[in-house]
Amino acid sequence: MSDQQSRATPDQSHAVKDNIVAIRHRLEQALASAGRSADSAAVLAVSKTKPAAMLREAFDVGQRLFGENYLQEALEKQQALADLEEIEWHYIGALQSNKTRDVAEHFSWVHTVDREKIARRLSEARPASMGALNICLQVNISRESSKSGVTPEALPALAEQVLALPGLRLRGLMAIPAASDDPAQQRRPHAALRELFEALARRYPEAPLDTLSMGMSGDMEAAIDEGATLVRLGTVIFGSRD
């Protein structure tokens, strides 16, 4: 990461802090509107392409969960922010086999597991000293050929395979639905993912299933209405990507 990439300008720093405050207020309003408790969902700050200094600014105003899409970039940020002991790193990018060891060794969560091979490699690579790696299974809820994810029909079998792996802890589901500006249309795929989640919870009552990673800046309210526990927000916190 270049020196320029590692710094945030004063204007950027001020904007990050203001944006965090604004997004917390928006989340509080969405939860209240949905009749949910104020602590039933959290923001995952999607920080890809943004300098470590901007993440530090977000951390300084209480943000703890950060989602990264690009492995090498994330590893550089982790090194730059190694003094922030409470920071929690979530891997939310595409996951190929050659990335599994580094991801297993440097992240607390992975949101993009969609096949048994990747899950098995993560489990094998997870250091025992770090405890189990928290996993969300990515579901192709809108059945888009351009997106990754297990099909809804294949989800139960994959969940059973992941639950049997000693290095992993299955926590929930993740999806990136097809984009829509219609609030009613936005809710449908989130509702479908919630129903899949609830079916898994009934099928595996001993599993620690507690996480629905769904909703971004354009559909956060719809996701909260349908039970999201983690909303993935990037541009509304850090500004447009370069």
C-alpha positions as CSV (number, residue, x, y, z in Angstrom):
1,M,0.0,0.0,0.0
2,S,1.5,3.3,-1.0
3,D,2.1,6.2,1.4
4,Q,-0.7,8.1,-0.3
5,Q,-3.1,5.2,0.1
6,S,-2.3,4.8,3.8
7,R,-3.3,8.4,4.6
8,A,-6.7,10.1,4.9
9,T,-7.0,13.8,4.3
10,P,-8.6,15.9,7.0
11,D,-11.7,16.3,4.9
12,Q,-12.0,12.5,4.5
13,S,-11.5,11.9,8.2
14,H,-14.2,14.4,9.1
15,A,-16.6,12.9,6.5
16,V,-16.0,9.3,7.8
17,K,-16.9,10.4,11.4
18,D,-20.0,12.3,10.2
19,N,-21.1,9.4,8.0
20,I,-20.8,6.9,10.8
21,V,-23.0,9.0,13.0
22,A,-25.5,9.4,10.2
23,I,-25.6,5.7,9.4
24,R,-26.1,4.8,13.0
25,H,-29.1,7.1,13.1
26,R,-30.5,5.6,9.9
27,L,-30.0,2.0,11.3
28,E,-31.7,3.0,14.6
29,Q,-34.7,4.4,12.7
30,A,-34.9,1.3,10.5
31,L,-34.9,-1.0,13.5
32,A,-37.5,1.0,15.3
33,S,-39.7,1.0,12.3
34,A,-39.4,-2.8,12.0
35,G,-40.3,-3.2,15.7
36,R,-36.8,-4.6,16.5
37,S,-34.5,-3.8,19.4
38,A,-31.7,-1.3,18.8
39,D,-29.0,-3.9,19.3
40,S,-30.4,-6.5,17.0
41,A,-28.4,-5.5,13.9
42,A,-24.9,-4.0,13.3
43,V,-23.1,-2.3,10.5
44,L,-20.3,-4.1,8.6
45,A,-18.2,-1.3,7.2
46,V,-17.1,-2.4,3.7
47,S,-13.7,-0.8,3.3
48,K,-12.3,-2.2,0.1
49,T,-10.0,0.2,-1.8
50,K,-10.0,2.7,1.1
51,P,-6.8,3.5,3.0
52,A,-6.1,2.2,6.5
53,A,-6.2,5.7,7.9
54,M,-9.9,5.9,7.0
55,L,-10.6,2.7,8.8
56,R,-8.8,4.0,11.8
57,E,-11.1,7.1,11.8
58,A,-14.1,4.8,11.7
59,F,-12.7,2.8,14.6
60,D,-12.1,5.9,16.6
61,V,-15.8,6.6,16.6
62,G,-16.8,3.1,17.6
63,Q,-16.9,1.1,14.4
64,R,-15.5,-2.4,15.0
65,L,-16.6,-4.6,12.1
66,F,-14.8,-4.2,8.8
67,G,-15.4,-6.2,5.5
68,E,-12.7,-6.6,2.9
69,N,-13.0,-8.0,-0.6
70,Y,-9.4,-8.1,-1.7
71,L,-7.0,-10.4,0.2
72,Q,-3.7,-8.7,-0.4
73,E,-5.1,-5.2,0.3
74,A,-6.7,-6.5,3.5
75,L,-3.5,-8.1,4.7
76,E,-1.7,-4.8,4.3
77,K,-4.4,-3.0,6.2
78,Q,-4.4,-5.5,9.0
79,Q,-0.7,-5.0,9.4
80,A,-1.1,-1.2,9.5
81,L,-3.9,-1.5,12.1
82,A,-2.4,-4.2,14.2
83,D,-2.6,-2.0,17.3
84,L,-6.4,-2.0,17.2
85,E,-7.0,-5.1,19.2
86,E,-10.8,-4.9,19.1
87,I,-11.1,-4.7,15.3
88,E,-12.9,-7.6,13.7
89,W,-12.1,-8.6,10.1
90,H,-14.7,-10.1,7.8
91,Y,-13.8,-11.5,4.4
92,I,-16.6,-10.8,1.9
93,G,-14.9,-11.3,-1.4
94,A,-14.8,-14.1,-3.9
95,L,-12.9,-17.0,-2.4
96,Q,-10.6,-19.2,-4.5
97,S,-8.8,-22.2,-3.3
98,N,-5.4,-20.5,-3.3
99,K,-6.7,-17.8,-0.9
100,T,-8.1,-20.1,1.8
101,R,-5.0,-20.4,4.0
102,D,-4.4,-16.7,4.3
103,V,-8.1,-16.1,4.8
104,A,-8.3,-18.8,7.5
105,E,-5.3,-17.4,9.3
106,H,-6.2,-13.6,9.2
107,F,-10.0,-13.3,9.4
108,S,-12.6,-13.8,12.1
109,W,-15.5,-14.3,9.6
110,V,-16.0,-15.4,6.0
111,H,-19.3,-14.5,4.3
112,T,-18.7,-16.1,0.9
113,V,-18.5,-19.9,1.3
114,D,-20.6,-21.5,-1.4
115,R,-19.1,-25.0,-1.9
116,E,-17.7,-27.8,0.2
117,K,-14.2,-27.7,-1.2
118,I,-13.7,-24.2,0.0
119,A,-15.2,-24.9,3.4
120,R,-13.0,-28.0,3.9
121,R,-9.8,-26.1,2.9
122,L,-10.7,-23.2,5.3
123,S,-11.3,-25.7,8.1
124,E,-8.0,-27.5,7.5
125,A,-6.1,-24.2,7.4
126,R,-7.6,-22.6,10.4
127,P,-5.1,-22.5,13.3
128,A,-6.4,-24.3,16.4
129,S,-5.2,-21.4,18.5
130,M,-7.6,-19.0,16.8
131,G,-10.7,-21.1,17.5
132,A,-13.3,-21.9,14.9
133,L,-13.7,-19.6,11.9
134,N,-17.2,-18.0,11.7
135,I,-18.9,-18.8,8.4
136,C,-21.9,-17.5,6.4
137,L,-23.0,-19.5,3.4
138,Q,-23.5,-17.3,0.4
139,V,-26.8,-18.0,-1.3
140,N,-27.6,-17.0,-4.9
141,I,-31.0,-15.9,-3.8
142,S,-32.0,-14.1,-7.1
143,R,-30.5,-17.0,-9.2
144,E,-28.3,-14.6,-11.2
145,S,-25.8,-16.3,-13.5
146,S,-23.3,-13.5,-12.8
147,K,-23.2,-14.0,-9.1
148,S,-21.7,-16.6,-6.9
149,G,-23.6,-18.6,-4.3
150,V,-25.2,-21.9,-3.5
151,T,-28.7,-22.5,-4.9
152,P,-31.5,-22.6,-2.3
153,E,-32.1,-26.2,-3.1
154,A,-28.4,-27.2,-2.5
155,L,-28.1,-25.1,0.7
156,P,-29.2,-27.8,3.3
157,A,-26.6,-30.3,2.0
158,L,-23.8,-27.7,2.1
159,A,-24.9,-26.6,5.6
160,E,-24.6,-30.2,6.8
161,Q,-21.1,-30.5,5.3
162,V,-20.0,-27.3,7.0
163,L,-21.4,-28.2,10.3
164,A,-19.3,-31.4,10.3
165,L,-16.0,-29.5,9.8
166,P,-14.1,-28.9,13.1
167,G,-12.4,-25.7,12.1
168,L,-15.6,-23.8,11.2
169,R,-18.6,-22.4,13.0
170,L,-21.7,-22.0,10.8
171,R,-23.3,-18.7,11.9
172,G,-25.7,-17.9,9.1
173,L,-26.4,-16.9,5.5
174,M,-25.4,-14.1,3.2
175,A,-26.8,-12.9,-0.1
176,I,-26.5,-10.1,-2.7
177,P,-29.9,-9.9,-4.3
178,A,-30.6,-8.4,-7.7
179,A,-30.8,-4.6,-7.5
180,S,-34.1,-2.9,-7.4
181,D,-35.4,0.6,-6.5
182,D,-38.8,-0.7,-5.5
183,P,-39.0,-1.3,-1.7
184,A,-41.5,-4.1,-2.1
185,Q,-39.3,-5.8,-4.7
186,Q,-36.3,-5.3,-2.4
187,R,-38.0,-7.2,0.4
188,R,-38.8,-10.4,-1.5
189,P,-35.3,-11.8,-1.8
190,H,-34.5,-10.8,1.8
191,A,-37.6,-12.5,3.0
192,A,-36.7,-15.6,1.0
193,L,-33.2,-15.7,2.6
194,R,-34.7,-15.3,6.0
195,E,-37.1,-18.3,5.3
196,L,-34.1,-20.4,4.3
197,F,-32.3,-19.3,7.5
198,E,-35.3,-20.2,9.7
199,A,-35.6,-23.6,8.0
200,L,-31.9,-24.3,8.7
201,A,-32.3,-23.3,12.3
202,R,-35.3,-25.7,12.7
203,R,-33.3,-28.5,11.1
204,Y,-30.1,-27.9,13.1
205,P,-31.3,-26.6,16.5
206,E,-27.9,-27.1,18.1
207,A,-26.1,-25.0,15.5
208,P,-25.1,-21.4,16.5
209,L,-27.2,-19.8,13.7
210,D,-27.7,-16.2,14.5
211,T,-26.5,-14.1,11.5
212,L,-28.2,-12.8,8.3
213,S,-25.7,-10.8,6.3
214,M,-27.9,-8.9,3.9
215,G,-28.7,-5.4,2.9
216,M,-26.5,-2.6,1.5
217,S,-26.9,1.2,1.2
218,G,-29.7,1.0,-1.3
219,D,-31.8,-1.6,0.4
220,M,-30.8,-1.5,4.1
221,E,-34.3,-0.7,5.3
222,A,-35.9,-3.6,3.4
223,A,-33.2,-6.0,4.8
224,I,-33.8,-4.8,8.3
225,D,-37.6,-5.3,7.8
226,E,-36.8,-8.9,6.9
227,G,-34.4,-9.7,9.8
228,A,-30.9,-8.7,8.7
229,T,-28.4,-8.8,11.6
230,L,-25.5,-7.4,9.6
231,V,-25.8,-4.8,6.9
232,R,-22.8,-4.2,4.6
233,L,-22.3,-0.5,4.0
234,G,-19.4,1.0,2.1
235,T,-19.9,4.1,0.0
236,V,-22.2,5.7,2.6
237,I,-19.4,5.5,5.1
238,F,-16.2,6.0,3.1
239,G,-17.4,7.8,0.0
240,S,-17.1,6.7,-3.6
241,R,-14.5,4.3,-4.6
242,D,-11.6,5.4,-6.7
